[in-house]
Amino acid sequence: MGKRHYLGHLTYDTHNDSLRAAFEQDGRSVTDVHVMVDRDTGQARGFGFVEMASEGDAQAAIQALDGQAIDGRNVKVNEAQERPNRGGGGRR
């Protein structure tokens, strides 16, 4: 299991601080939090990523938080998957 988690179904009001607080409950250690935002408006896009310090913390976070409410909405928490290479978009 990886230490990086994908979070889906976040509210548009959810920010890095509230995610960090939720994932650090019960003594779990978080190394990085990033809520994805729209580059034009700066509004949260409804998903993000959290990286845990250890495999044990990562597994505990999924068990504790998947389907639970963060900022008033039940979120989906699972192991993040690597993005497939979609090829280069270079100009010729």
The first five atom37 places (N, CA, C, CB, O) and aatype in JSON, in Angstrom:
{
  "aatype": [12, 7, 11, 1, 8, 18, 10, 7, 8, 10, 16, 18, 3, 16, 8, 2, 3, 15, 10, 1, 0, 0, 13, 6, 5, 3, 7, 1, 15, 19, 16, 3, 19, 8, 19, 12, 19, 3, 1, 3, 16, 7, 5, 0, 1, 7, 13, 7, 13, 19, 6, 12, 0, 15, 6, 7, 3, 0, 5, 0, 0, 9, 5, 0, 10, 3, 7, 5, 0, 9, 3, 7, 1, 2, 19, 11, 19, 2, 6, 0, 5, 6, 1, 14, 2, 1, 7, 7, 7, 7, 1, 1],
  "atom_mask": [
    [1, 1, 1, 1, 1],
    [1, 1, 1, 0, 1],
    [1, 1, 1, 1, 1],
    [1, 1, 1, 1, 1],
    [1, 1, 1, 1, 1],
    [1, 1, 1, 1, 1],
    [1, 1, 1, 1, 1],
    [1, 1, 1, 0, 1],
    [1, 1, 1, 1, 1],
    [1, 1, 1, 1, 1],
    [1, 1, 1, 1, 1],
    [1, 1, 1, 1, 1],
    [1, 1, 1, 1, 1],
    [1, 1, 1, 1, 1],
    [1, 1, 1, 1, 1],
    [1, 1, 1, 1, 1],
    [1, 1, 1, 1, 1],
    [1, 1, 1, 1, 1],
    [1, 1, 1, 1, 1],
    [1, 1, 1, 1, 1],
    [1, 1, 1, 1, 1],
    [1, 1, 1, 1, 1],
    [1, 1, 1, 1, 1],
    [1, 1, 1, 1, 1],
    [1, 1, 1, 1, 1],
    [1, 1, 1, 1, 1],
    [1, 1, 1, 0, 1],
    [1, 1, 1, 1, 1],
    [1, 1, 1, 1, 1],
    [1, 1, 1, 1, 1],
    [1, 1, 1, 1, 1],
    [1, 1, 1, 1, 1],
    [1, 1, 1, 1, 1],
    [1, 1, 1, 1, 1],
    [1, 1, 1, 1, 1],
    [1, 1, 1, 1, 1],
    [1, 1, 1, 1, 1],
    [1, 1, 1, 1, 1],
    [1, 1, 1, 1, 1],
    [1, 1, 1, 1, 1],
    [1, 1, 1, 1, 1],
    [1, 1, 1, 0, 1],
    [1, 1, 1, 1, 1],
    [1, 1, 1, 1, 1],
    [1, 1, 1, 1, 1],
    [1, 1, 1, 0, 1],
    [1, 1, 1, 1, 1],
    [1, 1, 1, 0, 1],
    [1, 1, 1, 1, 1],
    [1, 1, 1, 1, 1],
    [1, 1, 1, 1, 1],
    [1, 1, 1, 1, 1],
    [1, 1, 1, 1, 1],
    [1, 1, 1, 1, 1],
    [1, 1, 1, 1, 1],
    [1, 1, 1, 0, 1],
    [1, 1, 1, 1, 1],
    [1, 1, 1, 1, 1],
    [1, 1, 1, 1, 1],
    [1, 1, 1, 1, 1],
    [1, 1, 1, 1, 1],
    [1, 1, 1, 1, 1],
    [1, 1, 1, 1, 1],
    [1, 1, 1, 1, 1],
    [1, 1, 1, 1, 1],
    [1, 1, 1, 1, 1],
    [1, 1, 1, 0, 1],
    [1, 1, 1, 1, 1],
    [1, 1, 1, 1, 1],
    [1, 1, 1, 1, 1],
    [1, 1, 1, 1, 1],
    [1, 1, 1, 0, 1],
    [1, 1, 1, 1, 1],
    [1, 1, 1, 1, 1],
    [1, 1, 1, 1, 1],
    [1, 1, 1, 1, 1],
    [1, 1, 1, 1, 1],
    [1, 1, 1, 1, 1],
    [1, 1, 1, 1, 1],
    [1, 1, 1, 1, 1],
    [1, 1, 1, 1, 1],
    [1, 1, 1, 1, 1],
    [1, 1, 1, 1, 1],
    [1, 1, 1, 1, 1],
    [1, 1, 1, 1, 1],
    [1, 1, 1, 1, 1],
    [1, 1, 1, 0, 1],
    [1, 1, 1, 0, 1],
    [1, 1, 1, 0, 1],
    [1, 1, 1, 0, 1],
    [1, 1, 1, 1, 1],
    [1, 1, 1, 1, 1]
  ],
  "atom_positions": [
    [[0.85, -1.17, 0.0], [0.0, 0.0, 0.0], [0.89, 1.23, 0.0], [-0.96, 0.0, 1.22], [1.91, 1.26, 0.69]],
    [[0.51, 2.23, -0.76], [1.27, 3.47, -0.82], [0.92, 4.4, 0.32], [0.0, 0.0, 0.0], [-0.07, 4.21, 1.02]],
    [[1.74, 5.39, 0.5], [1.52, 6.35, 1.56], [0.76, 7.58, 1.08], [2.84, 6.77, 2.16], [0.38, 8.43, 1.9]],
    [[0.52, 7.7, -0.22], [-0.19, 8.85, -0.77], [-1.64, 8.46, -1.03], [0.49, 9.36, -2.08], [-1.91, 7.41, -1.62]],
    [[-2.57, 9.32, -0.59], [-4.0, 9.04, -0.71], [-4.67, 10.06, -1.62], [-4.67, 9.04, 0.67], [-4.31, 11.23, -1.65]],
    [[-5.65, 9.57, -2.37], [-6.54, 10.42, -3.16], [-7.8, 10.63, -2.33], [-6.88, 9.78, -4.57], [-8.33, 9.69, -1.74]],
    [[-8.28, 11.87, -2.29], [-9.52, 12.19, -1.59], [-10.5, 12.77, -2.59], [-9.28, 13.18, -0.41], [-10.19, 13.74, -3.27]],
    [[-11.66, 12.2, -2.66], [-12.7, 12.69, -3.56], [-13.94, 13.1, -2.79], [0.0, 0.0, 0.0], [-14.13, 12.73, -1.64]],
    [[-14.78, 13.86, -3.46], [-16.06, 14.32, -2.93], [-15.89, 15.34, -1.81], [-16.87, 13.13, -2.42], [-16.7, 15.4, -0.88]],
    [[-14.82, 16.15, -1.9], [-14.6, 17.21, -0.92], [-15.51, 18.39, -1.22], [-13.13, 17.66, -0.91], [-15.89, 18.6, -2.37]],
    [[-15.87, 19.16, -0.2], [-16.63, 20.38, -0.44], [-15.7, 21.42, -1.05], [-17.28, 20.92, 0.88], [-14.48, 21.3, -0.95]],
    [[-16.27, 22.42, -1.67], [-15.47, 23.49, -2.25], [-14.86, 24.38, -1.17], [-16.31, 24.32, -3.22], [-14.0, 25.21, -1.46]],
    [[-15.31, 24.22, 0.07], [-14.78, 24.99, 1.19], [-13.65, 24.26, 1.92], [-15.89, 25.31, 2.17], [-13.05, 24.82, 2.84]],
    [[-13.36, 23.03, 1.55], [-12.3, 22.26, 2.2], [-10.94, 22.77, 1.74], [-12.45, 20.75, 1.91], [-10.7, 22.96, 0.55]],
    [[-10.06, 22.99, 2.72], [-8.72, 23.48, 2.41], [-7.69, 22.59, 3.09], [-8.56, 24.95, 2.87], [-8.04, 21.68, 3.84]],
    [[-6.43, 22.84, 2.82], [-5.34, 22.01, 3.32], [-5.38, 21.84, 4.84], [-4.01, 22.61, 2.92], [-5.16, 20.73, 5.34]],
    [[-5.67, 22.91, 5.57], [-5.64, 22.84, 7.03], [-6.69, 21.88, 7.6], [-5.85, 24.22, 7.61], [-6.41, 21.13, 8.53]],
    [[-7.9, 21.9, 7.04], [-8.94, 21.02, 7.56], [-8.64, 19.56, 7.22], [-10.31, 21.42, 7.0], [-8.95, 18.66, 8.01]],
    [[-8.05, 19.3, 6.05], [-7.66, 17.93, 5.71], [-6.54, 17.44, 6.62], [-7.23, 17.84, 4.25], [-6.58, 16.31, 7.1]],
    [[-5.56, 18.29, 6.85], [-4.45, 17.89, 7.73], [-4.98, 17.55, 9.12], [-3.4, 19.02, 7.82], [-4.56, 16.55, 9.72]],
    [[-5.89, 18.37, 9.64], [-6.44, 18.12, 10.98], [-7.18, 16.78, 11.03], [-7.39, 19.27, 11.38], [-7.04, 16.03, 12.0]],
    [[-7.96, 16.48, 10.0], [-8.71, 15.22, 9.97], [-7.77, 14.02, 9.9], [-9.67, 15.2, 8.78], [-7.99, 13.02, 10.59]],
    [[-6.72, 14.11, 9.09], [-5.82, 12.98, 8.91], [-4.86, 12.81, 10.08], [-5.03, 13.15, 7.63], [-4.34, 11.71, 10.28]],
    [[-4.6, 13.86, 10.85], [-3.7, 13.75, 11.99], [-4.39, 13.27, 13.27], [-3.04, 15.08, 12.25], [-3.74, 13.07, 14.29]],
    [[-5.71, 13.09, 13.22], [-6.42, 12.58, 14.39], [-5.85, 11.22, 14.78], [-7.93, 12.47, 14.12], [-5.28, 10.52, 13.94]],
    [[-6.0, 10.87, 16.02], [-5.54, 9.58, 16.55], [-4.04, 9.4, 16.44], [-6.24, 8.44, 15.83], [-3.54, 8.27, 16.44]],
    [[-3.28, 10.52, 16.34], [-1.83, 10.44, 16.35], [-1.16, 10.08, 15.04], [0.0, 0.0, 0.0], [0.04, 9.83, 15.01]],
    [[-1.93, 10.06, 13.93], [-1.32, 9.75, 12.63], [-0.46, 10.94, 12.19], [-2.43, 9.43, 11.56], [-0.76, 12.09, 12.53]],
    [[0.59, 10.67, 11.44], [1.52, 11.7, 11.0], [1.38, 11.97, 9.5], [2.97, 11.3, 11.33], [1.47, 11.04, 8.69]],
    [[1.15, 13.23, 9.14], [0.96, 13.66, 7.75], [2.21, 14.41, 7.29], [-0.31, 14.56, 7.61], [2.72, 15.26, 8.01]],
    [[2.7, 14.08, 6.08], [3.86, 14.79, 5.55], [3.49, 15.84, 4.51], [4.82, 13.81, 4.95], [4.23, 16.81, 4.35]],
    [[2.36, 15.67, 3.8], [1.98, 16.64, 2.77], [0.47, 16.59, 2.54], [2.73, 16.37, 1.45], [-0.14, 15.53, 2.58]],
    [[-0.12, 17.77, 2.3], [-1.55, 17.89, 2.0], [-1.69, 18.86, 0.84], [-2.37, 18.38, 3.25], [-1.05, 19.91, 0.83]],
    [[-2.53, 18.5, -0.13], [-2.73, 19.4, -1.27], [-4.15, 19.26, -1.81], [-1.7, 19.1, -2.38], [-4.5, 18.25, -2.41]],
    [[-4.98, 20.29, -1.59], [-6.31, 20.35, -2.19], [-6.13, 21.0, -3.56], [-7.34, 21.16, -1.29], [-5.54, 22.08, -3.67]],
    [[-6.63, 20.36, -4.58], [-6.49, 20.88, -5.93], [-7.44, 22.06, -6.13], [-6.77, 19.77, -6.98], [-8.6, 22.01, -5.73]],
    [[-6.93, 23.13, -6.75], [-7.73, 24.34, -6.98], [-7.71, 24.69, -8.46], [-7.2, 25.51, -6.14], [-6.77, 24.37, -9.19]],
    [[-8.75, 25.36, -8.88], [-8.85, 25.84, -10.25], [-7.84, 26.97, -10.44], [-10.3, 26.33, -10.58], [-7.81, 27.9, -9.64]],
    [[-7.02, 26.89, -11.46], [-5.97, 27.9, -11.63], [-6.51, 29.28, -11.99], [-4.99, 27.45, -12.69], [-5.84, 30.28, -11.74]],
    [[-7.7, 29.35, -12.58], [-8.26, 30.64, -12.95], [-9.02, 31.31, -11.81], [-9.17, 30.48, -14.13], [-8.9, 32.52, -11.6]],
    [[-9.81, 30.52, -11.07], [-10.66, 31.09, -10.02], [-10.1, 30.94, -8.62], [-12.01, 30.46, -10.07], [-10.48, 31.68, -7.72]],
    [[-9.19, 29.98, -8.42], [-8.65, 29.71, -7.1], [-9.59, 28.91, -6.21], [0.0, 0.0, 0.0], [-9.27, 28.67, -5.04]],
    [[-10.73, 28.49, -6.75], [-11.7, 27.7, -5.98], [-11.28, 26.24, -5.95], [-13.12, 27.83, -6.57], [-10.78, 25.7, -6.95]],
    [[-11.48, 25.59, -4.79], [-11.18, 24.17, -4.67], [-11.97, 23.38, -5.7], [-11.5, 23.67, -3.23], [-13.11, 23.73, -6.03]],
    [[-11.38, 22.3, -6.22], [-12.01, 21.51, -7.28], [-12.73, 20.27, -6.78], [-10.98, 21.1, -8.27], [-13.31, 19.53, -7.57]],
    [[-12.71, 20.02, -5.46], [-13.46, 18.89, -4.9], [-12.65, 17.62, -4.72], [0.0, 0.0, 0.0], [-13.21, 16.57, -4.4]],
    [[-11.33, 17.7, -4.92], [-10.49, 16.54, -4.65], [-9.1, 17.01, -4.23], [-10.41, 15.6, -5.88], [-8.73, 18.17, -4.43]],
    [[-8.35, 16.09, -3.65], [-7.01, 16.44, -3.21], [-6.2, 15.2, -2.88], [0.0, 0.0, 0.0], [-6.64, 14.08, -3.12]],
    [[-5.01, 15.43, -2.32], [-4.09, 14.35, -1.99], [-3.5, 14.59, -0.61], [-2.98, 14.24, -3.05], [-3.24, 15.73, -0.22]],
    [[-3.29, 13.51, 0.13], [-2.64, 13.56, 1.43], [-1.57, 12.47, 1.44], [-3.67, 13.37, 2.6], [-1.83, 11.33, 1.05]],
    [[-0.37, 12.84, 1.89], [0.7, 11.86, 2.01], [0.99, 11.63, 3.49], [1.98, 12.32, 1.26], [1.21, 12.57, 4.24]],
    [[0.99, 10.37, 3.87], [1.21, 9.99, 5.26], [2.69, 9.64, 5.47], [0.31, 8.8, 5.64], [3.39, 9.29, 4.53]],
    [[3.14, 9.73, 6.73], [4.55, 9.49, 7.05], [4.92, 8.01, 7.01], [4.85, 10.04, 8.41], [6.08, 7.69, 6.76]],
    [[3.98, 7.11, 7.26], [4.31, 5.68, 7.3], [3.18, 4.86, 6.68], [4.57, 5.22, 8.75], [2.05, 5.33, 6.52]],
    [[3.52, 3.62, 6.34], [2.52, 2.7, 5.79], [1.41, 2.43, 6.81], [3.19, 1.38, 5.37], [0.24, 2.33, 6.44]],
    [[1.79, 2.31, 8.08], [0.79, 2.07, 9.13], [-0.19, 3.22, 9.25], [0.0, 0.0, 0.0], [-1.39, 3.01, 9.38]],
    [[0.33, 4.45, 9.22], [-0.54, 5.62, 9.26], [-1.44, 5.68, 8.02], [0.28, 6.9, 9.38], [-2.6, 6.07, 8.12]],
    [[-0.9, 5.31, 6.88], [-1.67, 5.34, 5.64], [-2.84, 4.38, 5.7], [-0.77, 5.0, 4.45], [-3.96, 4.74, 5.34]],
    [[-2.59, 3.15, 6.16], [-3.66, 2.16, 6.26], [-4.7, 2.59, 7.29], [-3.08, 0.78, 6.63], [-5.9, 2.45, 7.07]],
    [[-4.24, 3.11, 8.43], [-5.15, 3.56, 9.48], [-6.02, 4.71, 9.0], [-4.36, 3.98, 10.71], [-7.19, 4.79, 9.37]],
    [[-5.46, 5.6, 8.19], [-6.23, 6.74, 7.68], [-7.36, 6.3, 6.76], [-5.3, 7.71, 6.94], [-8.47, 6.82, 6.84]],
    [[-7.07, 5.34, 5.89], [-8.12, 4.84, 4.99], [-9.24, 4.2, 5.81], [-7.54, 3.81, 3.97], [-10.41, 4.47, 5.58]],
    [[-8.88, 3.35, 6.75], [-9.88, 2.67, 7.57], [-10.71, 3.66, 8.39], [-9.21, 1.65, 8.5], [-11.91, 3.48, 8.54]],
    [[-10.06, 4.7, 8.9], [-10.76, 5.64, 9.77], [-11.59, 6.67, 9.02], [-9.76, 6.35, 10.64], [-12.63, 7.1, 9.52]],
    [[-11.16, 7.08, 7.82], [-11.77, 8.24, 7.17], [-12.59, 7.96, 5.92], [-10.72, 9.2, 6.83], [-13.41, 8.8, 5.54]],
    [[-12.4, 6.82, 5.27], [-13.18, 6.55, 4.05], [-14.67, 6.5, 4.39], [-12.72, 5.22, 3.39], [-15.1, 5.7, 5.22]],
    [[-15.44, 7.35, 3.74], [-16.88, 7.42, 3.97], [-17.29, 8.31, 5.13], [0.0, 0.0, 0.0], [-18.48, 8.45, 5.41]],
    [[-16.33, 8.92, 5.82], [-16.62, 9.78, 6.96], [-16.75, 11.24, 6.5], [-15.53, 9.65, 8.03], [-16.3, 11.6, 5.42]],
    [[-17.36, 12.06, 7.34], [-17.58, 13.46, 7.01], [-16.36, 14.3, 7.32], [-18.79, 14.0, 7.77], [-15.8, 14.24, 8.42]],
    [[-15.95, 15.09, 6.35], [-14.95, 16.13, 6.51], [-15.58, 17.4, 5.98], [-13.59, 15.79, 5.77], [-15.99, 17.45, 4.82]],
    [[-15.67, 18.42, 6.81], [-16.32, 19.69, 6.45], [-17.76, 19.47, 5.97], [-15.52, 20.41, 5.35], [-18.24, 20.16, 5.07]],
    [[-18.45, 18.49, 6.59], [-19.87, 18.29, 6.32], [-20.2, 17.39, 5.15], [0.0, 0.0, 0.0], [-21.38, 17.26, 4.81]],
    [[-19.23, 16.77, 4.53], [-19.51, 15.89, 3.4], [-18.72, 14.59, 3.56], [-19.16, 16.58, 2.05], [-17.55, 14.61, 3.91]],
    [[-19.39, 13.47, 3.29], [-18.72, 12.17, 3.36], [-17.75, 12.05, 2.19], [-19.76, 11.0, 3.36], [-18.15, 12.19, 1.03]],
    [[-16.5, 11.78, 2.49], [-15.45, 11.77, 1.47], [-15.03, 10.36, 1.13], [-14.25, 12.57, 1.94], [-15.24, 9.42, 1.9]],
    [[-14.44, 10.22, -0.03], [-13.87, 8.96, -0.49], [-12.36, 9.05, -0.32], [-14.26, 8.66, -1.99], [-11.73, 9.98, -0.82]],
    [[-11.78, 8.08, 0.38], [-10.33, 8.05, 0.61], [-9.81, 6.71, 0.12], [-9.98, 8.26, 2.13], [-10.27, 5.65, 0.55]],
    [[-8.84, 6.76, -0.8], [-8.2, 5.53, -1.24], [-6.77, 5.81, -1.66], [-8.98, 4.88, -2.39], [-6.35, 6.96, -1.76]],
    [[-6.03, 4.75, -1.9], [-4.64, 4.89, -2.3], [-4.56, 5.58, -3.66], [-3.93, 3.51, -2.35], [-5.28, 5.22, -4.59]],
    [[-3.7, 6.57, -3.76], [-3.53, 7.29, -5.02], [-2.83, 6.39, -6.03], [-2.73, 8.61, -4.81], [-1.91, 5.65, -5.68]],
    [[-3.26, 6.46, -7.27], [-2.65, 5.69, -8.35], [-1.78, 6.63, -9.19], [-3.73, 5.0, -9.23], [-2.11, 7.81, -9.34]],
    [[-0.7, 6.11, -9.73], [0.15, 6.9, -10.61], [-0.64, 7.25, -11.87], [1.44, 6.13, -10.97], [-1.41, 6.45, -12.39]],
    [[-0.43, 8.46, -12.33], [-1.07, 8.9, -13.55], [-0.43, 8.22, -14.75], [-1.0, 10.44, -13.69], [0.8, 8.21, -14.86]],
    [[-1.22, 7.66, -15.66], [-0.62, 7.0, -16.82], [0.01, 8.05, -17.74], [-1.69, 6.17, -17.58], [-0.47, 9.18, -17.85]],
    [[1.09, 7.67, -18.4], [1.74, 8.57, -19.34], [0.85, 8.72, -20.56], [3.15, 8.04, -19.74], [0.52, 7.73, -21.23]],
    [[0.46, 9.95, -20.85], [-0.44, 10.19, -21.98], [0.32, 10.68, -23.21], [-1.51, 11.19, -21.6], [-0.28, 11.17, -24.16]],
    [[1.62, 10.55, -23.17], [2.41, 10.96, -24.33], [2.73, 12.43, -24.27], [0.0, 0.0, 0.0], [2.1, 13.19, -23.53]],
    [[3.71, 12.81, -25.02], [4.13, 14.21, -25.07], [3.23, 15.03, -25.96], [0.0, 0.0, 0.0], [2.65, 14.52, -26.92]],
    [[3.13, 16.28, -25.66], [2.31, 17.17, -26.47], [3.16, 18.24, -27.14], [0.0, 0.0, 0.0], [2.7, 19.34, -27.42]],
    [[4.41, 17.87, -27.39], [5.33, 18.85, -27.97], [4.96, 19.24, -29.38], [0.0, 0.0, 0.0], [4.35, 18.46, -30.12]],
    [[5.33, 20.43, -29.72], [5.08, 20.91, -31.1], [6.23, 20.52, -31.99], [4.87, 22.44, -31.13], [7.37, 20.38, -31.55]],
    [[5.92, 20.36, -33.23], [6.96, 20.01, -34.2], [7.31, 21.18, -35.05], [6.54, 18.87, -35.08], [8.17, 21.07, -35.93]]
  ]
}
